[in-house]
Amino acid sequence: MPLLFLTKVAVYFWITSVGLLLLMAVLKATALKGLSSRMLVLNSGFIFLGIPFNLDYNVLFRIIGGMLISIALALIIKAKWRDKK
C-alpha cells in the first residue's frame, strides 16, 4: 500500500481539518459572508466520513457523513440547474 505511512498521522490530519472547518464556520458567521454554506456542509460530511478512530459506532459516523455529502451535492446541483434556467 503506497499510502500506508499516513495511518500514523491520520489523527493529526483529521484534527487539523476539524480546526480549519471550525475556523471557516466562524469566518462565515462573522466576516466572510461570501463563503458557500453548501461547501461547508460538504466538507463537514467528508470529515464525518473520515473519522480515523476505531470506534464501535464508526458506522454511524459514516452514515451521517454520507448523508451530509449527499445533501450538499443535491443542493449544489439544484443551484447549478437553477442558474442555467
Secondary structure by P-SEA (a helix, b strand, c coil): ccccccccaaaaaaaaaaaaaaaaaaaaacccccccaaaaaaaaaaaaacccccccaaaaaaaaaaaaaaaaaaaaaaaaaaaac
